[in-house]
Amino acid sequence: MQISEVVENENVDFTGIDLSYFLIGLLSAFDNRFQAIADKSMREISWKQFFAIICISLCKKSPTLNELAEVMGCSHQNVKQILLKLEKKGFVNMVVDEKDKRKQRIEITDYCREFCQKNDEGGNIIMKKMFEDISEEQLKVTIQTIMQMEKNLVRE
């Protein structure tokens, strides 16, 4: 299948581009566009900072820096910078692990919970608009595809 059969754009010549390369480029461009819209809508924190909060919330217990970096798919250094900014703004606290004093765990603050509740409606509107006319089956296939790409990427 040719990209031109999937995508119509009179300003770009897709001739000879492999679908897999096109998909990676599409994901990168989408990430940039989504981040710009999310940054604009939240104002107080960036999308990457909000994504860190989402990832912390997904963890069964307060994660360590390394655990959060793994969930986010980022380097330890990038996550540390994000957390320092969130901590300065009052969104997270770094607390010493009770069992291993060398480790710090990341906890979401009440201020963060309040922020998330206040911004929930705006986020829901963006998500609803973004996923309009996309079936559950399309979502499942997309999720499965990206998860397989992730497995292939980290496989040694």
N, CA, C and O atoms as a GROMACS GRO file, in nm:
protein
  624
    1MET      N    1   0.084  -0.118   0.000
    1MET     CA    2   0.000   0.000   0.000
    1MET      C    3   0.089   0.125   0.000
    1MET      O    4   0.189   0.130   0.071
    2GLN      N    5   0.052   0.220  -0.078
    2GLN     CA    6   0.123   0.347  -0.086
    2GLN      C    7   0.064   0.446   0.015
    2GLN      O    8  -0.055   0.441   0.045
    3ILE      N    9   0.148   0.534   0.066
    3ILE     CA   10   0.102   0.636   0.161
    3ILE      C   11  -0.003   0.724   0.096
    3ILE      O   12  -0.099   0.765   0.162
    4SER      N   13   0.014   0.752  -0.032
    4SER     CA   14  -0.083   0.838  -0.102
    4SER      C   15  -0.222   0.777  -0.101
    4SER      O   16  -0.321   0.849  -0.118
    5GLU      N   17  -0.233   0.646  -0.082
    5GLU     CA   18  -0.364   0.580  -0.072
    5GLU      C   19  -0.426   0.603   0.065
    5GLU      O   20  -0.547   0.589   0.081
    6VAL      N   21  -0.345   0.638   0.163
    6VAL     CA   22  -0.391   0.658   0.300
    6VAL      C   23  -0.408   0.805   0.334
    6VAL      O   24  -0.501   0.844   0.404
    7VAL      N   25  -0.315   0.888   0.282
    7VAL     CA   26  -0.309   1.029   0.321
    7VAL      C   27  -0.320   1.118   0.198
    7VAL      O   28  -0.256   1.093   0.096
    8GLU      N   29  -0.402   1.220   0.211
    8GLU     CA   30  -0.411   1.321   0.105
    8GLU      C   31  -0.352   1.450   0.156
    8GLU      O   32  -0.400   1.507   0.254
    9ASN      N   33  -0.246   1.497   0.090
    9ASN     CA   34  -0.185   1.624   0.125
    9ASN      C   35  -0.115   1.676   0.000
    9ASN      O   36  -0.013   1.622  -0.042
   10GLU      N   37  -0.172   1.779  -0.060
   10GLU     CA   38  -0.119   1.830  -0.186
   10GLU      C   39   0.016   1.900  -0.171
   10GLU      O   40   0.083   1.926  -0.271
   11ASN      N   41   0.056   1.931  -0.047
   11ASN     CA   42   0.182   2.003  -0.025
   11ASN      C   43   0.301   1.911  -0.003
   11ASN      O   44   0.414   1.958   0.002
   12VAL      N   45   0.276   1.780   0.012
   12VAL     CA   46   0.384   1.687   0.043
   12VAL      C   47   0.384   1.572  -0.057
   12VAL      O   48   0.278   1.519  -0.092
   13ASP      N   49   0.503   1.536  -0.103
   13ASP     CA   50   0.516   1.422  -0.194
   13ASP      C   51   0.562   1.300  -0.113
   13ASP      O   52   0.675   1.295  -0.067
   14PHE      N   53   0.473   1.204  -0.098
   14PHE     CA   54   0.502   1.084  -0.018
   14PHE      C   55   0.558   0.969  -0.102
   14PHE      O   56   0.576   0.859  -0.051
   15THR      N   57   0.584   0.993  -0.228
   15THR     CA   58   0.630   0.888  -0.317
   15THR      C   59   0.757   0.823  -0.263
   15THR      O   60   0.854   0.892  -0.231
   16GLY      N   61   0.757   0.692  -0.252
   16GLY     CA   62   0.874   0.617  -0.212
   16GLY      C   63   0.899   0.609  -0.062
   16GLY      O   64   0.997   0.549  -0.020
   17ILE      N   65   0.813   0.669   0.018
   17ILE     CA   66   0.832   0.664   0.163
   17ILE      C   67   0.769   0.535   0.217
   17ILE      O   68   0.653   0.507   0.191
   18ASP      N   69   0.847   0.460   0.292
   18ASP     CA   70   0.800   0.337   0.354
   18ASP      C   71   0.695   0.371   0.461
   18ASP      O   72   0.711   0.469   0.533
   19LEU      N   73   0.590   0.292   0.470
   19LEU     CA   74   0.483   0.317   0.568
   19LEU      C   75   0.534   0.324   0.711
   19LEU      O   76   0.486   0.405   0.790
   20SER      N   77   0.630   0.239   0.746
   20SER     CA   78   0.681   0.240   0.884
   20SER      C   79   0.753   0.371   0.916
   20SER      O   80   0.739   0.423   1.026
   21TYR      N   81   0.828   0.424   0.820
   21TYR     CA   82   0.894   0.554   0.842
   21TYR      C   83   0.791   0.666   0.851
   21TYR      O   84   0.803   0.758   0.932
   22PHE      N   85   0.689   0.655   0.766
   22PHE     CA   86   0.583   0.755   0.770
   22PHE      C   87   0.512   0.754   0.906
   22PHE      O   88   0.483   0.860   0.961
   23LEU      N   89   0.486   0.636   0.960
   23LEU     CA   90   0.418   0.624   1.088
   23LEU      C   91   0.501   0.689   1.199
   23LEU      O   92   0.447   0.761   1.283
   24ILE      N   93   0.631   0.664   1.200
   24ILE     CA   94   0.717   0.726   1.302
   24ILE      C   95   0.714   0.878   1.289
   24ILE      O   96   0.704   0.948   1.390
   25GLY      N   97   0.722   0.929   1.169
   25GLY     CA   98   0.713   1.073   1.148
   25GLY      C   99   0.578   1.128   1.191
   25GLY      O  100   0.570   1.235   1.251
   26LEU      N  101   0.473   1.055   1.160
   26LEU     CA  102   0.338   1.096   1.197
   26LEU      C  103   0.322   1.101   1.350
   26LEU      O  104   0.264   1.195   1.403
   27LEU      N  105   0.375   1.000   1.418
   27LEU     CA  106   0.369   0.998   1.565
   27LEU      C  107   0.446   1.116   1.625
   27LEU      O  108   0.401   1.177   1.722
   28SER      N  109   0.561   1.147   1.568
   28SER     CA  110   0.641   1.260   1.618
   28SER      C  111   0.569   1.392   1.596
   28SER      O  112   0.564   1.477   1.685
   29ALA      N  113   0.512   1.410   1.477
   29ALA     CA  114   0.439   1.533   1.447
   29ALA      C  115   0.316   1.545   1.537
   29ALA      O  116   0.285   1.653   1.588
   30PHE      N  117   0.246   1.433   1.555
   30PHE     CA  118   0.128   1.433   1.643
   30PHE      C  119   0.168   1.470   1.785
   30PHE      O  120   0.101   1.550   1.850
   31ASP      N  121   0.277   1.412   1.835
   31ASP     CA  122   0.324   1.442   1.970
   31ASP      C  123   0.350   1.591   1.986
   31ASP      O  124   0.313   1.650   2.088
   32ASN      N  125   0.413   1.653   1.887
   32ASN     CA  126   0.441   1.796   1.893
   32ASN      C  127   0.312   1.878   1.896
   32ASN      O  128   0.299   1.971   1.975
   33ARG      N  129   0.216   1.843   1.809
   33ARG     CA  130   0.090   1.916   1.804
   33ARG      C  131   0.011   1.898   1.933
   33ARG      O  132  -0.044   1.994   1.988
   34PHE      N  133   0.005   1.774   1.982
   34PHE     CA  134  -0.069   1.748   2.104
   34PHE      C  135  -0.007   1.822   2.222
   34PHE      O  136  -0.078   1.881   2.303
   35GLN      N  137   0.125   1.819   2.231
   35GLN     CA  138   0.194   1.887   2.341
   35GLN      C  139   0.165   2.037   2.339
   35GLN      O  140   0.144   2.097   2.444
   36ALA      N  141   0.165   2.098   2.221
   36ALA     CA  142   0.137   2.241   2.210
   36ALA      C  143  -0.005   2.274   2.258
   36ALA      O  144  -0.025   2.371   2.330
   37ILE      N  145  -0.102   2.194   2.218
   37ILE     CA  146  -0.241   2.216   2.259
   37ILE      C  147  -0.256   2.193   2.409
   37ILE      O  148  -0.321   2.272   2.478
   38ALA      N  149  -0.197   2.085   2.460
   38ALA     CA  150  -0.207   2.054   2.603
   38ALA      C  151  -0.137   2.161   2.687
   38ALA      O  152  -0.190   2.202   2.790
   39ASP      N  153  -0.020   2.206   2.645
   39ASP     CA  154   0.052   2.312   2.718
   39ASP      C  155  -0.032   2.438   2.725
   39ASP      O  156  -0.040   2.503   2.830
   40LYS      N  157  -0.096   2.472   2.614
   40LYS     CA  158  -0.177   2.593   2.606
   40LYS      C  159  -0.300   2.582   2.697
   40LYS      O  160  -0.340   2.680   2.759
   41SER      N  161  -0.359   2.465   2.705
   41SER     CA  162  -0.483   2.449   2.782
   41SER      C  163  -0.458   2.444   2.933
   41SER      O  164  -0.544   2.485   3.010
   42MET      N  165  -0.342   2.394   2.976
   42MET     CA  166  -0.317   2.379   3.119
   42MET      C  167  -0.254   2.502   3.184
   42MET      O  168  -0.278   2.530   3.302
   43ARG      N  169  -0.176   2.574   3.110
   43ARG     CA  170  -0.111   2.699   3.154
   43ARG      C  171  -0.015   2.681   3.271
   43ARG      O  172   0.103   2.714   3.258
   44GLU      N  173  -0.062   2.631   3.384
   44GLU     CA  174   0.021   2.628   3.506
   44GLU      C  175   0.136   2.528   3.498
   44GLU      O  176   0.243   2.551   3.554
   45ILE      N  177   0.112   2.416   3.429
   45ILE     CA  178   0.217   2.316   3.410
   45ILE      C  179   0.218   2.272   3.264
   45ILE      O  180   0.122   2.292   3.190
   46SER      N  181   0.328   2.211   3.225
   46SER     CA  182   0.341   2.164   3.087
   46SER      C  183   0.279   2.025   3.073
   46SER      O  184   0.250   1.958   3.172
   47TRP      N  185   0.259   1.984   2.947
   47TRP     CA  186   0.207   1.850   2.921
   47TRP      C  187   0.301   1.745   2.980
   47TRP      O  188   0.254   1.648   3.040
   48LYS      N  189   0.431   1.762   2.963
   48LYS     CA  190   0.526   1.662   3.015
   48LYS      C  191   0.516   1.652   3.167
   48LYS      O  192   0.527   1.543   3.223
   49GLN      N  193   0.496   1.765   3.234
   49GLN     CA  194   0.478   1.761   3.379
   49GLN      C  195   0.346   1.692   3.415
   49GLN      O  196   0.341   1.613   3.510
   50PHE      N  197   0.241   1.720   3.339
   50PHE     CA  198   0.113   1.655   3.364
   50PHE      C  199   0.122   1.505   3.336
   50PHE      O  200   0.063   1.424   3.408
   51PHE      N  201   0.195   1.469   3.232
   51PHE     CA  202   0.215   1.328   3.200
   51PHE      C  203   0.286   1.257   3.316
   51PHE      O  204   0.252   1.143   3.348
   52ALA      N  205   0.382   1.322   3.378
   52ALA     CA  206   0.449   1.264   3.495
   52ALA      C  207   0.348   1.240   3.606
   52ALA      O  208   0.353   1.136   3.673
   53ILE      N  209   0.257   1.335   3.628
   53ILE     CA  210   0.154   1.319   3.731
   53ILE      C  211   0.065   1.200   3.698
   53ILE      O  212   0.031   1.121   3.786
   54ILE      N  213   0.027   1.187   3.572
   54ILE     CA  214  -0.055   1.072   3.530
   54ILE      C  215   0.019   0.943   3.559
   54ILE      O  216  -0.040   0.849   3.613
   55CYS      N  217   0.146   0.937   3.524
   55CYS     CA  218   0.225   0.815   3.545
   55CYS      C  219   0.241   0.783   3.693
   55CYS      O  220   0.237   0.666   3.732
   56ILE      N  221   0.260   0.885   3.777
   56ILE     CA  222   0.269   0.863   3.922
   56ILE      C  223   0.138   0.802   3.970
   56ILE      O  224   0.138   0.710   4.051
   57SER      N  225   0.026   0.855   3.920
   57SER     CA  226  -0.106   0.808   3.960
   57SER      C  227  -0.131   0.663   3.918
   57SER      O  228  -0.207   0.592   3.984
   58LEU      N  229  -0.069   0.621   3.810
   58LEU     CA  230  -0.088   0.484   3.761
   58LEU      C  231  -0.015   0.380   3.846
   58LEU      O  232  -0.050   0.263   3.846
   59CYS      N  233   0.086   0.424   3.918
   59CYS     CA  234   0.166   0.332   3.999
   59CYS      C  235   0.087   0.286   4.122
   59CYS      O  236   0.015   0.365   4.183
   60LYS      N  237   0.101   0.159   4.157
   60LYS     CA  238   0.028   0.103   4.271
   60LYS      C  239   0.070   0.165   4.403
   60LYS      O  240  -0.011   0.181   4.494
   61LYS      N  241   0.199   0.201   4.414
   61LYS     CA  242   0.247   0.274   4.531
   61LYS      C  243   0.336   0.387   4.480
   61LYS      O  244   0.379   0.386   4.365
   62SER      N  245   0.362   0.483   4.566
   62SER     CA  246   0.444   0.598   4.525
   62SER      C  247   0.574   0.548   4.464
   62SER      O  248   0.650   0.476   4.528
   63PRO      N  249   0.600   0.587   4.338
   63PRO     CA  250   0.719   0.533   4.270
   63PRO      C  251   0.848   0.604   4.312
   63PRO      O  252   0.846   0.716   4.363
   64THR      N  253   0.958   0.535   4.290
   64THR     CA  254   1.090   0.598   4.300
   64THR      C  255   1.117   0.670   4.168
   64THR      O  256   1.041   0.653   4.072
   65LEU      N  257   1.221   0.747   4.164
   65LEU     CA  258   1.260   0.818   4.042
   65LEU      C  259   1.284   0.719   3.927
   65LEU      O  260   1.238   0.740   3.815
   66ASN      N  261   1.356   0.612   3.956
   66ASN     CA  262   1.386   0.512   3.852
   66ASN      C  263   1.260   0.442   3.804
   66ASN      O  264   1.244   0.417   3.684
   67GLU      N  265   1.170   0.410   3.896
   67GLU     CA  266   1.044   0.345   3.856
   67GLU      C  267   0.961   0.438   3.768
   67GLU      O  268   0.903   0.393   3.668
   68LEU      N  269   0.956   0.565   3.803
   68LEU     CA  270   0.880   0.661   3.723
   68LEU      C  271   0.943   0.680   3.586
   68LEU      O  272   0.873   0.689   3.485
   69ALA      N  273   1.075   0.686   3.581
   69ALA     CA  274   1.145   0.699   3.452
   69ALA      C  275   1.110   0.582   3.361
   69ALA      O  276   1.091   0.600   3.241
   70GLU      N  277   1.103   0.463   3.417
   70GLU     CA  278   1.067   0.343   3.340
   70GLU      C  279   0.925   0.356   3.284
   70GLU      O  280   0.902   0.328   3.166
   71VAL      N  281   0.831   0.396   3.367
   71VAL     CA  282   0.691   0.410   3.324
   71VAL      C  283   0.678   0.518   3.216
   71VAL      O  284   0.605   0.500   3.119
   72MET      N  285   0.748   0.628   3.234
   72MET     CA  286   0.739   0.739   3.139
   72MET      C  287   0.818   0.715   3.011
   72MET      O  288   0.792   0.781   2.910
   73GLY      N  289   0.912   0.623   3.014
   73GLY     CA  290   0.995   0.600   2.896
   73GLY      C  291   1.096   0.711   2.874
   73GLY      O  292   1.134   0.741   2.761
   74CYS      N  293   1.140   0.772   2.984
   74CYS     CA  294   1.235   0.884   2.978
   74CYS      C  295   1.361   0.849   3.057
   74CYS      O  296   1.366   0.751   3.131
   75SER      N  297   1.462   0.931   3.038
   75SER     CA  298   1.583   0.913   3.116
   75SER      C  299   1.562   0.959   3.259
   75SER      O  300   1.474   1.041   3.287
   76HIS      N  301   1.642   0.907   3.347
   76HIS     CA  302   1.641   0.945   3.488
   76HIS      C  303   1.659   1.096   3.502
   76HIS      O  304   1.591   1.160   3.582
   77GLN      N  305   1.751   1.153   3.423
   77GLN     CA  306   1.781   1.296   3.430
   77GLN      C  307   1.661   1.381   3.388
   77GLN      O  308   1.631   1.482   3.453
   78ASN      N  309   1.593   1.342   3.280
   78ASN     CA  310   1.476   1.418   3.234
   78ASN      C  311   1.365   1.415   3.338
   78ASN      O  312   1.302   1.517   3.366
   79VAL      N  313   1.341   1.298   3.395
   79VAL     CA  314   1.235   1.285   3.495
   79VAL      C  315   1.269   1.367   3.619
   79VAL      O  316   1.182   1.430   3.677
   80LYS      N  317   1.396   1.366   3.658
   80LYS     CA  318   1.440   1.444   3.774
   80LYS      C  319   1.410   1.594   3.754
   80LYS      O  320   1.362   1.661   3.844
   81GLN      N  321   1.440   1.645   3.634
   81GLN     CA  322   1.414   1.786   3.603
   81GLN      C  323   1.264   1.817   3.608
   81GLN      O  324   1.224   1.921   3.661
   82ILE      N  325   1.184   1.729   3.554
   82ILE     CA  326   1.038   1.747   3.557
   82ILE      C  327   0.989   1.749   3.702
   82ILE      O  328   0.908   1.833   3.739
   83LEU      N  329   1.039   1.655   3.782
   83LEU     CA  330   0.995   1.645   3.922
   83LEU      C  331   1.038   1.766   4.005
   83LEU      O  332   0.963   1.812   4.091
   84LEU      N  333   1.158   1.816   3.980
   84LEU     CA  334   1.204   1.935   4.053
   84LEU      C  335   1.112   2.053   4.028
   84LEU      O  336   1.080   2.129   4.119
   85LYS      N  337   1.069   2.069   3.902
   85LYS     CA  338   0.976   2.178   3.869
   85LYS      C  339   0.840   2.155   3.934
   85LYS      O  340   0.780   2.248   3.986
   86LEU      N  341   0.792   2.031   3.931
   86LEU     CA  342   0.664   2.000   3.994
   86LEU      C  343   0.669   2.019   4.145
   86LEU      O  344   0.573   2.066   4.206
   87GLU      N  345   0.782   1.982   4.204
   87GLU     CA  346   0.797   1.999   4.348
   87GLU      C  347   0.798   2.148   4.385
   87GLU      O  348   0.737   2.188   4.484
   88LYS      N  349   0.867   2.227   4.307
   88LYS     CA  350   0.875   2.372   4.331
   88LYS      C  351   0.736   2.437   4.322
   88LYS      O  352   0.708   2.533   4.392
   89LYS      N  353   0.651   2.383   4.233
   89LYS     CA  354   0.516   2.437   4.215
   89LYS      C  355   0.415   2.377   4.313
   89LYS      O  356   0.298   2.417   4.316
   90GLY      N  357   0.461   2.282   4.395
   90GLY     CA  358   0.373   2.224   4.497
   90GLY      C  359   0.288   2.108   4.452
   90GLY      O  360   0.190   2.074   4.518
   91PHE      N  361   0.323   2.046   4.339
   91PHE     CA  362   0.244   1.935   4.285
   91PHE      C  363   0.287   1.798   4.339
   91PHE      O  364   0.204   1.707   4.348
   92VAL      N  365   0.414   1.784   4.373
   92VAL     CA  366   0.464   1.657   4.425
   92VAL      C  367   0.556   1.682   4.544
   92VAL      O  368   0.612   1.790   4.562
   93ASN      N  369   0.570   1.578   4.624
   93ASN     CA  370   0.669   1.577   4.733
   93ASN      C  371   0.760   1.457   4.713
   93ASN      O  372   0.716   1.350   4.670
   94MET      N  373   0.886   1.476   4.746
   94MET     CA  374   0.982   1.366   4.745
   94MET      C  375   1.001   1.326   4.890
   94MET      O  376   1.042   1.407   4.973
   95VAL      N  377   0.971   1.200   4.922
   95VAL     CA  378   0.981   1.153   5.060
   95VAL      C  379   1.074   1.031   5.066
   95VAL      O  380   1.082   0.952   4.972
   96VAL      N  381   1.142   1.018   5.177
   96VAL     CA  382   1.235   0.907   5.196
   96VAL      C  383   1.155   0.777   5.211
   96VAL      O  384   1.056   0.771   5.283
   97ASP      N  385   1.201   0.674   5.142
   97ASP     CA  386   1.138   0.543   5.150
   97ASP      C  387   1.156   0.488   5.291
   97ASP      O  388   1.265   0.493   5.348
   98GLU      N  389   1.048   0.434   5.346
   98GLU     CA  390   1.053   0.383   5.483
   98GLU      C  391   1.146   0.262   5.499
   98GLU      O  392   1.212   0.247   5.602
   99LYS      N  393   1.151   0.176   5.396
   99LYS     CA  394   1.231   0.054   5.405
   99LYS      C  395   1.376   0.073   5.360
   99LYS      O  396   1.466   0.006   5.411
  100ASP      N  397   1.398   0.164   5.266
  100ASP     CA  398   1.532   0.187   5.213
  100ASP      C  399   1.558   0.337   5.211
  100ASP      O  400   1.514   0.407   5.120
  101LYS      N  401   1.628   0.386   5.310
  101LYS     CA  402   1.651   0.529   5.328
  101LYS      C  403   1.730   0.593   5.213
  101LYS      O  404   1.735   0.715   5.203
  102ARG      N  405   1.791   0.511   5.127
  102ARG     CA  406   1.865   0.565   5.013
  102ARG      C  407   1.770   0.609   4.900
  102ARG      O  408   1.807   0.689   4.814
  103LYS      N  409   1.649   0.557   4.902
  103LYS     CA  410   1.552   0.584   4.796
  103LYS      C  411   1.456   0.695   4.838
  103LYS      O  412   1.424   0.713   4.955
  104GLN      N  413   1.412   0.769   4.736
  104GLN     CA  414   1.307   0.867   4.758
  104GLN      C  415   1.186   0.825   4.675
  104GLN      O  416   1.200   0.778   4.562
  105ARG      N  417   1.069   0.842   4.732
  105ARG     CA  418   0.944   0.813   4.663
  105ARG      C  419   0.874   0.943   4.629
  105ARG      O  420   0.888   1.042   4.700
  106ILE      N  421   0.800   0.941   4.521
  106ILE     CA  422   0.732   1.059   4.472
  106ILE      C  423   0.584   1.049   4.508
  106ILE      O  424   0.517   0.951   4.474
  107GLU      N  425   0.534   1.151   4.576
  107GLU     CA  426   0.394   1.153   4.615
  107GLU      C  427   0.326   1.277   4.557
  107GLU      O  428   0.384   1.385   4.550
  108ILE      N  429   0.202   1.259   4.515
  108ILE     CA  430   0.121   1.369   4.465
  108ILE      C  431   0.062   1.444   4.584
  108ILE      O  432   0.020   1.382   4.682
  109THR      N  433   0.059   1.575   4.576
  109THR     CA  434   0.008   1.658   4.686
  109THR      C  435  -0.142   1.682   4.670
  109THR      O  436  -0.200   1.657   4.565
  110ASP      N  437  -0.203   1.732   4.777
  110ASP     CA  438  -0.344   1.771   4.772
  110ASP      C  439  -0.364   1.882   4.670
  110ASP      O  440  -0.465   1.885   4.599
  111TYR      N  441  -0.268   1.974   4.662
  111TYR     CA  442  -0.275   2.082   4.564
  111TYR      C  443  -0.283   2.025   4.423
  111TYR      O  444  -0.359   2.075   4.340
  112CYS      N  445  -0.207   1.921   4.396
  112CYS     CA  446  -0.207   1.856   4.265
  112CYS      C  447  -0.344   1.793   4.238
  112CYS      O  448  -0.397   1.805   4.128
  113ARG      N  449  -0.398   1.726   4.337
  113ARG     CA  450  -0.530   1.662   4.321
  113ARG      C  451  -0.636   1.767   4.289
  113ARG      O  452  -0.722   1.745   4.203
  114GLU      N  453  -0.630   1.880   4.357
  114GLU     CA  454  -0.726   1.989   4.332
  114GLU      C  455  -0.708   2.043   4.190
  114GLU      O  456  -0.807   2.069   4.120
  115PHE      N  457  -0.584   2.061   4.147
  115PHE     CA  458  -0.556   2.108   4.012
  115PHE      C  459  -0.615   2.012   3.909
  115PHE      O  460  -0.678   2.056   3.813
  116CYS      N  461  -0.594   1.883   3.930
  116CYS     CA  462  -0.645   1.783   3.836
  116CYS      C  463  -0.797   1.786   3.829
  116CYS      O  464  -0.855   1.775   3.721
  117GLN      N  465  -0.863   1.801   3.942
  117GLN     CA  466  -1.009   1.809   3.943
  117GLN      C  467  -1.057   1.933   3.869
  117GLN      O  468  -1.153   1.926   3.792
  118LYS      N  469  -0.992   2.047   3.891
  118LYS     CA  470  -1.032   2.171   3.824
  118LYS      C  471  -1.012   2.163   3.673
  118LYS      O  472  -1.090   2.222   3.598
  119ASN      N  473  -0.910   2.092   3.628
  119ASN     CA  474  -0.878   2.086   3.486
  119ASN      C  475  -0.935   1.964   3.416
  119ASN      O  476  -0.914   1.945   3.296
  120ASP      N  477  -1.006   1.882   3.488
  120ASP     CA  478  -1.060   1.757   3.434
  120ASP      C  479  -1.156   1.782   3.317
  120ASP      O  480  -1.148   1.713   3.215
  121GLU      N  481  -1.244   1.879   3.331
  121GLU     CA  482  -1.344   1.906   3.227
  121GLU      C  483  -1.278   1.949   3.096
  121GLU      O  484  -1.315   1.901   2.989
  122GLY      N  485  -1.181   2.039   3.105
  122GLY     CA  486  -1.111   2.084   2.985
  122GLY      C  487  -1.038   1.971   2.915
  122GLY      O  488  -1.038   1.961   2.793
  123GLY      N  489  -0.976   1.885   2.995
  123GLY     CA  490  -0.907   1.769   2.939
  123GLY      C  491  -1.002   1.674   2.871
  123GLY      O  492  -0.972   1.620   2.765
  124ASN      N  493  -1.118   1.654   2.931
  124ASN     CA  494  -1.219   1.565   2.872
  124ASN      C  495  -1.269   1.618   2.739
  124ASN      O  496  -1.295   1.541   2.647
  125ILE      N  497  -1.283   1.750   2.728
  125ILE     CA  498  -1.329   1.810   2.603
  125ILE      C  499  -1.226   1.786   2.492
  125ILE      O  500  -1.262   1.749   2.380
  126ILE      N  501  -1.099   1.808   2.524
  126ILE     CA  502  -0.992   1.785   2.426
  126ILE      C  503  -0.989   1.639   2.383
  126ILE      O  504  -0.980   1.608   2.264
  127MET      N  505  -0.997   1.548   2.480
  127MET     CA  506  -0.993   1.404   2.448
  127MET      C  507  -1.113   1.363   2.362
  127MET      O  508  -1.097   1.288   2.266
  128LYS      N  509  -1.231   1.412   2.397
  128LYS     CA  510  -1.351   1.378   2.322
  128LYS      C  511  -1.339   1.424   2.176
  128LYS      O  512  -1.372   1.351   2.083
  129LYS      N  513  -1.291   1.547   2.159
  129LYS     CA  514  -1.272   1.602   2.024
  129LYS      C  515  -1.168   1.520   1.946
  129LYS      O  516  -1.188   1.490   1.829
  130MET      N  517  -1.059   1.487   2.012
  130MET     CA  518  -0.950   1.416   1.946
  130MET      C  519  -0.991   1.275   1.901
  130MET      O  520  -0.947   1.228   1.796
  131PHE      N  521  -1.073   1.210   1.979
  131PHE     CA  522  -1.110   1.072   1.948
  131PHE      C  523  -1.247   1.059   1.881
  131PHE      O  524  -1.301   0.949   1.870
  132GLU      N  525  -1.302   1.171   1.838
  132GLU     CA  526  -1.430   1.170   1.767
  132GLU      C  527  -1.418   1.087   1.640
  132GLU      O  528  -1.319   1.097   1.567
  133ASP      N  529  -1.517   1.006   1.613
  133ASP     CA  530  -1.524   0.921   1.493
  133ASP      C  531  -1.415   0.814   1.487
  133ASP      O  532  -1.383   0.764   1.379
  134ILE      N  533  -1.359   0.778   1.601
  134ILE     CA  534  -1.261   0.668   1.608
  134ILE      C  535  -1.326   0.556   1.688
  134ILE      O  536  -1.366   0.575   1.803
  135SER      N  537  -1.334   0.440   1.626
  135SER     CA  538  -1.402   0.327   1.690
  135SER      C  539  -1.313   0.263   1.797
  135SER      O  540  -1.192   0.283   1.800
  136GLU      N  541  -1.377   0.186   1.883
  136GLU     CA  542  -1.302   0.113   1.986
  136GLU      C  543  -1.206   0.014   1.920
  136GLU      O  544  -1.095  -0.007   1.969
  137GLU      N  545  -1.249  -0.046   1.810
  137GLU     CA  546  -1.162  -0.140   1.739
  137GLU      C  547  -1.038  -0.070   1.684
  137GLU      O  548  -0.928  -0.125   1.693
  138GLN      N  549  -1.054   0.049   1.630
  138GLN     CA  550  -0.939   0.125   1.581
  138GLN      C  551  -0.844   0.158   1.696
  138GLN      O  552  -0.722   0.149   1.681
  139LEU      N  553  -0.900   0.196   1.809
  139LEU     CA  554  -0.816   0.224   1.927
  139LEU      C  555  -0.738   0.100   1.969
  139LEU      O  556  -0.618   0.109   1.996
  140LYS      N  557  -0.805  -0.014   1.975
  140LYS     CA  558  -0.738  -0.138   2.016
  140LYS      C  559  -0.623  -0.173   1.923
  140LYS      O  560  -0.515  -0.208   1.969
  141VAL      N  561  -0.646  -0.163   1.792
  141VAL     CA  562  -0.542  -0.195   1.695
  141VAL      C  563  -0.424  -0.099   1.709
  141VAL      O  564  -0.309  -0.141   1.703
  142THR      N  565  -0.455   0.028   1.727
  142THR     CA  566  -0.348   0.128   1.743
  142THR      C  567  -0.267   0.101   1.869
  142THR      O  568  -0.144   0.106   1.866
  143ILE      N  569  -0.335   0.073   1.978
  143ILE     CA  570  -0.267   0.043   2.105
  143ILE      C  571  -0.180  -0.081   2.089
  143ILE      O  572  -0.064  -0.082   2.132
  144GLN      N  573  -0.234  -0.185   2.030
  144GLN     CA  574  -0.157  -0.309   2.010
  144GLN      C  575  -0.035  -0.285   1.922
  144GLN      O  576   0.073  -0.337   1.950
  145THR      N  577  -0.052  -0.207   1.818
  145THR     CA  578   0.059  -0.178   1.726
  145THR      C  579   0.170  -0.103   1.798
  145THR      O  580   0.287  -0.140   1.787
  146ILE      N  581   0.135   0.001   1.870
  146ILE     CA  582   0.237   0.082   1.939
  146ILE      C  583   0.303   0.001   2.050
  146ILE      O  584   0.423   0.014   2.072
  147MET      N  585   0.226  -0.081   2.120
  147MET     CA  586   0.286  -0.166   2.225
  147MET      C  587   0.384  -0.267   2.164
  147MET      O  588   0.488  -0.294   2.223
  148GLN      N  589   0.351  -0.322   2.048
  148GLN     CA  590   0.443  -0.414   1.982
  148GLN      C  591   0.568  -0.341   1.935
  148GLN      O  592   0.679  -0.395   1.945
  149MET      N  593   0.552  -0.219   1.884
  149MET     CA  594   0.668  -0.139   1.844
  149MET      C  595   0.758  -0.115   1.964
  149MET      O  596   0.881  -0.124   1.953
  150GLU      N  597   0.697  -0.084   2.079
  150GLU     CA  598   0.773  -0.061   2.203
  150GLU      C  599   0.850  -0.187   2.243
  150GLU      O  600   0.968  -0.180   2.277
  151LYS      N  601   0.783  -0.303   2.238
  151LYS     CA  602   0.851  -0.429   2.272
  151LYS      C  603   0.970  -0.454   2.178
  151LYS      O  604   1.078  -0.492   2.222
  152ASN      N  605   0.948  -0.430   2.049
  152ASN     CA  606   1.055  -0.451   1.952
  152ASN      C  607   1.172  -0.357   1.976
  152ASN      O  608   1.288  -0.394   1.957
  153LEU      N  609   1.141  -0.236   2.019
  153LEU     CA  610   1.244  -0.136   2.042
  153LEU      C  611   1.333  -0.173   2.160
  153LEU      O  612   1.455  -0.155   2.154
  154VAL      N  613   1.275  -0.224   2.266
  154VAL     CA  614   1.353  -0.255   2.386
  154VAL      C  615   1.409  -0.396   2.386
  154VAL      O  616   1.490  -0.430   2.472
  155ARG      N  617   1.366  -0.479   2.292
  155ARG     CA  618   1.417  -0.615   2.282
  155ARG      C  619   1.563  -0.614   2.242
  155ARG      O  620   1.603  -0.540   2.152
  156GLU      N  621   1.641  -0.694   2.307
  156GLU     CA  622   1.785  -0.699   2.274
  156GLU      C  623   1.820  -0.819   2.192
  156GLU      O  624   1.936  -0.838   2.157
   0.00000   0.00000   0.00000
